[in-house]
């Protein structure tokens, strides 16, 4: 699970920085697209955190059989 966390954070951070690049550099007019890319990067990080937390919770409490 540690690998999943690291990979999710790296991908999310890369997407976030890509959005910053789209906003900061020409051509002008791409700002809405850059903001959407930033939102996707933040979503990836939050989704990874949620997935890892859910997986850890499932490991702590095995299902009753």
N, CA, C and O atoms as a CHARMM CRD file, in Angstrom:
* protein
*
  260
    1    1 UNK  N      0.81700  -1.19800   0.00000 PROA 1      0.00000
    2    1 UNK  CA     0.00000   0.00000   0.00000 PROA 1      0.00000
    3    1 UNK  C      0.86000   1.26000   0.00000 PROA 1      0.00000
    4    1 UNK  O      0.45000   2.30300  -0.51000 PROA 1      0.00000
    5    2 UNK  N      2.02500   1.15500   0.56200 PROA 2      0.00000
    6    2 UNK  CA     2.91600   2.31900   0.58000 PROA 2      0.00000
    7    2 UNK  C      3.25300   2.74200  -0.85500 PROA 2      0.00000
    8    2 UNK  O      3.34600   3.93200  -1.15700 PROA 2      0.00000
    9    3 UNK  N      3.43100   1.75900  -1.72200 PROA 3      0.00000
   10    3 UNK  CA     3.74000   2.05400  -3.12100 PROA 3      0.00000
   11    3 UNK  C      2.57700   2.77600  -3.79000 PROA 3      0.00000
   12    3 UNK  O      2.78500   3.72400  -4.54800 PROA 3      0.00000
   13    4 UNK  N      1.36000   2.33100  -3.51400 PROA 4      0.00000
   14    4 UNK  CA     0.18100   2.98300  -4.08500 PROA 4      0.00000
   15    4 UNK  C      0.10700   4.44500  -3.64500 PROA 4      0.00000
   16    4 UNK  O     -0.20900   5.32600  -4.44400 PROA 4      0.00000
   17    5 UNK  N      0.39700   4.69000  -2.38700 PROA 5      0.00000
   18    5 UNK  CA     0.36800   6.05500  -1.86500 PROA 5      0.00000
   19    5 UNK  C      1.40500   6.92700  -2.56600 PROA 5      0.00000
   20    5 UNK  O      1.09900   8.03700  -3.00200 PROA 5      0.00000
   21    6 UNK  N      2.61100   6.42800  -2.66900 PROA 6      0.00000
   22    6 UNK  CA     3.67900   7.21400  -3.29300 PROA 6      0.00000
   23    6 UNK  C      3.36400   7.47400  -4.76400 PROA 6      0.00000
   24    6 UNK  O      3.52000   8.59800  -5.24000 PROA 6      0.00000
   25    7 UNK  N      2.92300   6.44700  -5.48300 PROA 7      0.00000
   26    7 UNK  CA     2.59600   6.63100  -6.89700 PROA 7      0.00000
   27    7 UNK  C      1.44600   7.60800  -7.08700 PROA 7      0.00000
   28    7 UNK  O      1.48600   8.44700  -7.98700 PROA 7      0.00000
   29    8 UNK  N      0.42300   7.50600  -6.24600 PROA 8      0.00000
   30    8 UNK  CA    -0.70700   8.42400  -6.35100 PROA 8      0.00000
   31    8 UNK  C     -0.31100   9.86000  -6.10200 PROA 8      0.00000
   32    8 UNK  O     -0.76600  10.76800  -6.79700 PROA 8      0.00000
   33    9 UNK  N      0.54600  10.06900  -5.10000 PROA 9      0.00000
   34    9 UNK  CA     1.00100  11.42900  -4.80400 PROA 9      0.00000
   35    9 UNK  C      1.87600  11.97900  -5.92500 PROA 9      0.00000
   36    9 UNK  O      1.76200  13.15100  -6.28400 PROA 9      0.00000
   37   10 UNK  N      2.74500  11.14000  -6.47800 PROA 10     0.00000
   38   10 UNK  CA     3.61100  11.60800  -7.56100 PROA 10     0.00000
   39   10 UNK  C      2.78400  11.97400  -8.79300 PROA 10     0.00000
   40   10 UNK  O      3.00700  13.02000  -9.40300 PROA 10     0.00000
   41   11 UNK  N      1.84200  11.12300  -9.15700 PROA 11     0.00000
   42   11 UNK  CA     1.00100  11.41000 -10.33000 PROA 11     0.00000
   43   11 UNK  C      0.15000  12.65300 -10.08100 PROA 11     0.00000
   44   11 UNK  O      0.04200  13.51700 -10.95200 PROA 11     0.00000
   45   12 UNK  N     -0.45600  12.74700  -8.89200 PROA 12     0.00000
   46   12 UNK  CA    -1.26900  13.91500  -8.56800 PROA 12     0.00000
   47   12 UNK  C     -0.45800  15.20100  -8.57000 PROA 12     0.00000
   48   12 UNK  O     -0.91600  16.23100  -9.06400 PROA 12     0.00000
   49   13 UNK  N      0.76000  15.13900  -8.01100 PROA 13     0.00000
   50   13 UNK  CA     1.61600  16.32200  -7.98800 PROA 13     0.00000
   51   13 UNK  C      2.03800  16.70500  -9.40300 PROA 13     0.00000
   52   13 UNK  O      2.07100  17.88900  -9.74000 PROA 13     0.00000
   53   14 UNK  N      2.36000  15.71200 -10.23700 PROA 14     0.00000
   54   14 UNK  CA     2.73600  15.99000 -11.61800 PROA 14     0.00000
   55   14 UNK  C      1.58700  16.66300 -12.36800 PROA 14     0.00000
   56   14 UNK  O      1.80500  17.63600 -13.09000 PROA 14     0.00000
   57   15 UNK  N      0.37600  16.15500 -12.20500 PROA 15     0.00000
   58   15 UNK  CA    -0.78600  16.74600 -12.88400 PROA 15     0.00000
   59   15 UNK  C     -1.01700  18.16200 -12.37100 PROA 15     0.00000
   60   15 UNK  O     -1.30700  19.06500 -13.15700 PROA 15     0.00000
   61   16 UNK  N     -0.89100  18.36600 -11.05100 PROA 16     0.00000
   62   16 UNK  CA    -1.05300  19.69700 -10.46300 PROA 16     0.00000
   63   16 UNK  C     -0.04100  20.68000 -11.05500 PROA 16     0.00000
   64   16 UNK  O     -0.40700  21.78400 -11.45900 PROA 16     0.00000
   65   17 UNK  N      1.22600  20.27600 -11.10500 PROA 17     0.00000
   66   17 UNK  CA     2.26400  21.15200 -11.65500 PROA 17     0.00000
   67   17 UNK  C      2.05700  21.39600 -13.14600 PROA 17     0.00000
   68   17 UNK  O      2.37000  22.47600 -13.64500 PROA 17     0.00000
   69   18 UNK  N      1.53700  20.41100 -13.85200 PROA 18     0.00000
   70   18 UNK  CA     1.21800  20.59600 -15.26000 PROA 18     0.00000
   71   18 UNK  C      0.14400  21.67300 -15.42300 PROA 18     0.00000
   72   18 UNK  O      0.21900  22.49500 -16.33700 PROA 18     0.00000
   73   19 UNK  N     -0.84900  21.66900 -14.54200 PROA 19     0.00000
   74   19 UNK  CA    -1.87500  22.71000 -14.58300 PROA 19     0.00000
   75   19 UNK  C     -1.29900  24.08500 -14.31400 PROA 19     0.00000
   76   19 UNK  O     -1.69600  25.06500 -14.94400 PROA 19     0.00000
   77   20 UNK  N     -0.36300  24.16000 -13.37700 PROA 20     0.00000
   78   20 UNK  CA     0.29500  25.44100 -13.09700 PROA 20     0.00000
   79   20 UNK  C      1.07200  25.91900 -14.33000 PROA 20     0.00000
   80   20 UNK  O      1.07900  27.10800 -14.64900 PROA 20     0.00000
   81   21 UNK  N      1.71800  24.98200 -15.01100 PROA 21     0.00000
   82   21 UNK  CA     2.46400  25.33100 -16.22300 PROA 21     0.00000
   83   21 UNK  C      1.52300  25.85800 -17.30300 PROA 21     0.00000
   84   21 UNK  O      1.84000  26.83700 -17.97800 PROA 21     0.00000
   85   22 UNK  N      0.38200  25.22000 -17.46600 PROA 22     0.00000
   86   22 UNK  CA    -0.58500  25.65400 -18.48200 PROA 22     0.00000
   87   22 UNK  C     -1.07000  27.06400 -18.18000 PROA 22     0.00000
   88   22 UNK  O     -1.25600  27.86400 -19.09700 PROA 22     0.00000
   89   23 UNK  N     -1.27700  27.37800 -16.90300 PROA 23     0.00000
   90   23 UNK  CA    -1.75100  28.71700 -16.52600 PROA 23     0.00000
   91   23 UNK  C     -0.65800  29.76700 -16.71000 PROA 23     0.00000
   92   23 UNK  O     -0.93900  30.87300 -17.17300 PROA 23     0.00000
   93   24 UNK  N      0.57800  29.43800 -16.35700 PROA 24     0.00000
   94   24 UNK  CA     1.64400  30.44100 -16.29700 PROA 24     0.00000
   95   24 UNK  C      2.25200  30.79200 -17.65000 PROA 24     0.00000
   96   24 UNK  O      2.72800  31.91300 -17.82400 PROA 24     0.00000
   97   25 UNK  N      2.25100  29.88400 -18.60100 PROA 25     0.00000
   98   25 UNK  CA     2.96200  30.13200 -19.85100 PROA 25     0.00000
   99   25 UNK  C      1.99400  30.30100 -21.01400 PROA 25     0.00000
  100   25 UNK  O      0.87300  29.79200 -20.98500 PROA 25     0.00000
  101   26 UNK  N      2.44900  31.03000 -22.04800 PROA 26     0.00000
  102   26 UNK  CA     1.61000  31.26100 -23.21600 PROA 26     0.00000
  103   26 UNK  C      1.30900  29.96800 -23.94500 PROA 26     0.00000
  104   26 UNK  O      2.03700  28.99600 -23.74100 PROA 26     0.00000
  105   27 UNK  N      0.31600  29.89300 -24.75700 PROA 27     0.00000
  106   27 UNK  CA    -0.53800  30.96200 -25.22700 PROA 27     0.00000
  107   27 UNK  C     -1.59600  31.35200 -24.19200 PROA 27     0.00000
  108   27 UNK  O     -2.01900  30.53900 -23.37000 PROA 27     0.00000
  109   28 UNK  N     -1.99700  32.58300 -24.25800 PROA 28     0.00000
  110   28 UNK  CA    -3.01200  33.09000 -23.33500 PROA 28     0.00000
  111   28 UNK  C     -4.37200  32.50500 -23.69600 PROA 28     0.00000
  112   28 UNK  O     -4.62800  32.14700 -24.84500 PROA 28     0.00000
  113   29 UNK  N     -5.23100  32.41800 -22.69300 PROA 29     0.00000
  114   29 UNK  CA    -6.57200  31.90000 -22.92500 PROA 29     0.00000
  115   29 UNK  C     -6.74600  30.46200 -22.48300 PROA 29     0.00000
  116   29 UNK  O     -7.85300  29.92700 -22.55400 PROA 29     0.00000
  117   30 UNK  N     -5.68500  29.82700 -22.03200 PROA 30     0.00000
  118   30 UNK  CA    -5.76800  28.44100 -21.59000 PROA 30     0.00000
  119   30 UNK  C     -5.99000  28.31700 -20.08100 PROA 30     0.00000
  120   30 UNK  O     -5.91900  27.21700 -19.53500 PROA 30     0.00000
  121   31 UNK  N     -6.25400  29.42200 -19.41600 PROA 31     0.00000
  122   31 UNK  CA    -6.37800  29.39100 -17.96100 PROA 31     0.00000
  123   31 UNK  C     -7.48600  28.47100 -17.46100 PROA 31     0.00000
  124   31 UNK  O     -7.24900  27.72700 -16.50800 PROA 31     0.00000
  125   32 UNK  N     -8.68900  28.47800 -18.05200 PROA 32     0.00000
  126   32 UNK  CA    -9.72600  27.55300 -17.56400 PROA 32     0.00000
  127   32 UNK  C     -9.29600  26.08900 -17.66300 PROA 32     0.00000
  128   32 UNK  O     -9.59800  25.28500 -16.78200 PROA 32     0.00000
  129   33 UNK  N     -8.60600  25.76100 -18.71600 PROA 33     0.00000
  130   33 UNK  CA    -8.10300  24.40200 -18.88700 PROA 33     0.00000
  131   33 UNK  C     -7.06800  24.08500 -17.80500 PROA 33     0.00000
  132   33 UNK  O     -7.05000  22.97600 -17.27100 PROA 33     0.00000
  133   34 UNK  N     -6.22000  25.04100 -17.48500 PROA 34     0.00000
  134   34 UNK  CA    -5.22300  24.85100 -16.43600 PROA 34     0.00000
  135   34 UNK  C     -5.86700  24.64200 -15.08000 PROA 34     0.00000
  136   34 UNK  O     -5.42200  23.79500 -14.30500 PROA 34     0.00000
  137   35 UNK  N     -6.91400  25.40600 -14.78200 PROA 35     0.00000
  138   35 UNK  CA    -7.61200  25.23300 -13.50200 PROA 35     0.00000
  139   35 UNK  C     -8.27200  23.85600 -13.42100 PROA 35     0.00000
  140   35 UNK  O     -8.28600  23.23500 -12.35900 PROA 35     0.00000
  141   36 UNK  N     -8.81400  23.38500 -14.53300 PROA 36     0.00000
  142   36 UNK  CA    -9.41600  22.04600 -14.54700 PROA 36     0.00000
  143   36 UNK  C     -8.35100  20.97300 -14.31000 PROA 36     0.00000
  144   36 UNK  O     -8.59800  20.00300 -13.59400 PROA 36     0.00000
  145   37 UNK  N     -7.17300  21.14000 -14.90600 PROA 37     0.00000
  146   37 UNK  CA    -6.09500  20.18100 -14.70700 PROA 37     0.00000
  147   37 UNK  C     -5.64500  20.18100 -13.25500 PROA 37     0.00000
  148   37 UNK  O     -5.36900  19.11800 -12.69800 PROA 37     0.00000
  149   38 UNK  N     -5.56700  21.34400 -12.63600 PROA 38     0.00000
  150   38 UNK  CA    -5.20100  21.43100 -11.21900 PROA 38     0.00000
  151   38 UNK  C     -6.23400  20.70900 -10.36600 PROA 38     0.00000
  152   38 UNK  O     -5.87500  19.97900  -9.44200 PROA 38     0.00000
  153   39 UNK  N     -7.50200  20.90500 -10.66500 PROA 39     0.00000
  154   39 UNK  CA    -8.56300  20.23000  -9.90500 PROA 39     0.00000
  155   39 UNK  C     -8.44900  18.71100 -10.04300 PROA 39     0.00000
  156   39 UNK  O     -8.67400  17.98400  -9.07600 PROA 39     0.00000
  157   40 UNK  N     -8.10400  18.23500 -11.22600 PROA 40     0.00000
  158   40 UNK  CA    -7.93300  16.79400 -11.43600 PROA 40     0.00000
  159   40 UNK  C     -6.75500  16.28400 -10.60800 PROA 40     0.00000
  160   40 UNK  O     -6.83700  15.20600 -10.02000 PROA 40     0.00000
  161   41 UNK  N     -5.66100  17.04700 -10.55600 PROA 41     0.00000
  162   41 UNK  CA    -4.50700  16.64900  -9.74800 PROA 41     0.00000
  163   41 UNK  C     -4.85400  16.54600  -8.27400 PROA 41     0.00000
  164   41 UNK  O     -4.44500  15.60200  -7.59800 PROA 41     0.00000
  165   42 UNK  N     -5.61000  17.51500  -7.77400 PROA 42     0.00000
  166   42 UNK  CA    -6.03300  17.48100  -6.37300 PROA 42     0.00000
  167   42 UNK  C     -6.96300  16.30000  -6.13200 PROA 42     0.00000
  168   42 UNK  O     -6.87700  15.63900  -5.09600 PROA 42     0.00000
  169   43 UNK  N     -7.84900  16.03400  -7.08400 PROA 43     0.00000
  170   43 UNK  CA    -8.75100  14.88700  -6.96300 PROA 43     0.00000
  171   43 UNK  C     -7.97800  13.57400  -6.91200 PROA 43     0.00000
  172   43 UNK  O     -8.32800  12.68600  -6.13300 PROA 43     0.00000
  173   44 UNK  N     -6.93800  13.43500  -7.72300 PROA 44     0.00000
  174   44 UNK  CA    -6.13900  12.21000  -7.71400 PROA 44     0.00000
  175   44 UNK  C     -5.50100  12.00000  -6.34500 PROA 44     0.00000
  176   44 UNK  O     -5.49700  10.88300  -5.82800 PROA 44     0.00000
  177   45 UNK  N     -4.96700  13.05500  -5.76100 PROA 45     0.00000
  178   45 UNK  CA    -4.33800  12.94300  -4.44100 PROA 45     0.00000
  179   45 UNK  C     -5.37700  12.55700  -3.39600 PROA 45     0.00000
  180   45 UNK  O     -5.12900  11.66700  -2.58200 PROA 45     0.00000
  181   46 UNK  N     -6.53200  13.20800  -3.40400 PROA 46     0.00000
  182   46 UNK  CA    -7.57200  12.89900  -2.42000 PROA 46     0.00000
  183   46 UNK  C     -8.13800  11.49900  -2.62100 PROA 46     0.00000
  184   46 UNK  O     -8.41300  10.80000  -1.64600 PROA 46     0.00000
  185   47 UNK  N     -8.31400  11.08400  -3.86500 PROA 47     0.00000
  186   47 UNK  CA    -8.81700   9.73400  -4.13500 PROA 47     0.00000
  187   47 UNK  C     -7.82400   8.67700  -3.67100 PROA 47     0.00000
  188   47 UNK  O     -8.22300   7.63500  -3.15100 PROA 47     0.00000
  189   48 UNK  N     -6.53900   8.94000  -3.85500 PROA 48     0.00000
  190   48 UNK  CA    -5.51200   8.00600  -3.38800 PROA 48     0.00000
  191   48 UNK  C     -5.53800   7.89300  -1.87800 PROA 48     0.00000
  192   48 UNK  O     -5.45800   6.79200  -1.33400 PROA 48     0.00000
  193   49 UNK  N     -5.65000   9.02900  -1.19400 PROA 49     0.00000
  194   49 UNK  CA    -5.70700   8.99300   0.27500 PROA 49     0.00000
  195   49 UNK  C     -6.92100   8.20900   0.75800 PROA 49     0.00000
  196   49 UNK  O     -6.82400   7.42600   1.70300 PROA 49     0.00000
  197   50 UNK  N     -8.06000   8.41800   0.11100 PROA 50     0.00000
  198   50 UNK  CA    -9.27800   7.70400   0.50100 PROA 50     0.00000
  199   50 UNK  C     -9.14700   6.20300   0.24200 PROA 50     0.00000
  200   50 UNK  O     -9.53200   5.38700   1.07900 PROA 50     0.00000
  201   51 UNK  N     -8.60700   5.84900  -0.90900 PROA 51     0.00000
  202   51 UNK  CA    -8.43600   4.44000  -1.25300 PROA 51     0.00000
  203   51 UNK  C     -7.49700   3.73300  -0.27800 PROA 51     0.00000
  204   51 UNK  O     -7.78700   2.62100   0.16400 PROA 51     0.00000
  205   52 UNK  N     -6.39000   4.36100   0.05600 PROA 52     0.00000
  206   52 UNK  CA    -5.43100   3.76300   0.99200 PROA 52     0.00000
  207   52 UNK  C     -6.05300   3.63600   2.37700 PROA 52     0.00000
  208   52 UNK  O     -5.88000   2.61400   3.04000 PROA 52     0.00000
  209   53 UNK  N     -6.77000   4.65800   2.81900 PROA 53     0.00000
  210   53 UNK  CA    -7.41200   4.59400   4.14000 PROA 53     0.00000
  211   53 UNK  C     -8.44500   3.47000   4.18100 PROA 53     0.00000
  212   53 UNK  O     -8.55000   2.76400   5.18400 PROA 53     0.00000
  213   54 UNK  N     -9.20200   3.29900   3.10800 PROA 54     0.00000
  214   54 UNK  CA   -10.19900   2.22800   3.04500 PROA 54     0.00000
  215   54 UNK  C     -9.52600   0.86300   3.04800 PROA 54     0.00000
  216   54 UNK  O     -9.98900  -0.05600   3.72300 PROA 54     0.00000
  217   55 UNK  N     -8.44400   0.72700   2.30400 PROA 55     0.00000
  218   55 UNK  CA    -7.73900  -0.55100   2.25800 PROA 55     0.00000
  219   55 UNK  C     -7.11600  -0.89000   3.61200 PROA 55     0.00000
  220   55 UNK  O     -7.13400  -2.04800   4.02900 PROA 55     0.00000
  221   56 UNK  N     -6.56400   0.11200   4.30200 PROA 56     0.00000
  222   56 UNK  CA    -5.98900  -0.13600   5.62600 PROA 56     0.00000
  223   56 UNK  C     -7.06600  -0.52200   6.62400 PROA 56     0.00000
  224   56 UNK  O     -6.85000  -1.39000   7.47000 PROA 56     0.00000
  225   57 UNK  N     -8.21000   0.10900   6.53300 PROA 57     0.00000
  226   57 UNK  CA    -9.32200  -0.20100   7.43700 PROA 57     0.00000
  227   57 UNK  C     -9.80500  -1.63300   7.20900 PROA 57     0.00000
  228   57 UNK  O    -10.11500  -2.34300   8.16600 PROA 57     0.00000
  229   58 UNK  N     -9.87000  -2.05600   5.95700 PROA 58     0.00000
  230   58 UNK  CA   -10.30000  -3.41700   5.64000 PROA 58     0.00000
  231   58 UNK  C     -9.30600  -4.45500   6.14200 PROA 58     0.00000
  232   58 UNK  O     -9.70700  -5.55500   6.52000 PROA 58     0.00000
  233   59 UNK  N     -8.01600  -4.12800   6.15300 PROA 59     0.00000
  234   59 UNK  CA    -7.01500  -5.06400   6.64700 PROA 59     0.00000
  235   59 UNK  C     -7.09500  -5.21900   8.16500 PROA 59     0.00000
  236   59 UNK  O     -6.84200  -6.30100   8.69400 PROA 59     0.00000
  237   60 UNK  N     -7.44600  -4.13800   8.86500 PROA 60     0.00000
  238   60 UNK  CA    -7.52200  -4.19700  10.32100 PROA 60     0.00000
  239   60 UNK  C     -8.70200  -5.02500  10.78700 PROA 60     0.00000
  240   60 UNK  O     -8.60800  -5.70800  11.80700 PROA 60     0.00000
  241   61 UNK  N     -9.79400  -4.98100  10.07600 PROA 61     0.00000
  242   61 UNK  CA   -11.01600  -5.69600  10.47300 PROA 61     0.00000
  243   61 UNK  C    -11.37200  -6.70700   9.39900 PROA 61     0.00000
  244   61 UNK  O    -12.11800  -6.38400   8.47500 PROA 61     0.00000
  245   62 UNK  N    -10.85500  -7.92600   9.50000 PROA 62     0.00000
  246   62 UNK  CA   -11.21300  -8.92600   8.48700 PROA 62     0.00000
  247   62 UNK  C    -12.68200  -9.28400   8.59000 PROA 62     0.00000
  248   62 UNK  O    -13.25800  -9.21200   9.67600 PROA 62     0.00000
  249   63 UNK  N    -13.30300  -9.67000   7.48100 PROA 63     0.00000
  250   63 UNK  CA   -14.73000 -10.00600   7.50100 PROA 63     0.00000
  251   63 UNK  C    -14.97900 -11.25800   8.35300 PROA 63     0.00000
  252   63 UNK  O    -14.15800 -12.17400   8.39100 PROA 63     0.00000
  253   64 UNK  N    -16.11900 -11.27400   9.02600 PROA 64     0.00000
  254   64 UNK  CA   -16.48900 -12.42600   9.83100 PROA 64     0.00000
  255   64 UNK  C    -17.03500 -13.52200   8.92900 PROA 64     0.00000
  256   64 UNK  O    -17.86300 -13.26300   8.05600 PROA 64     0.00000
  257   65 UNK  N    -16.56500 -14.75600   9.14700 PROA 65     0.00000
  258   65 UNK  CA   -17.03000 -15.87400   8.33200 PROA 65     0.00000
  259   65 UNK  C    -17.69000 -16.90500   9.20500 PROA 65     0.00000
  260   65 UNK  O    -18.15300 -17.93100   8.70600 PROA 65     0.00000
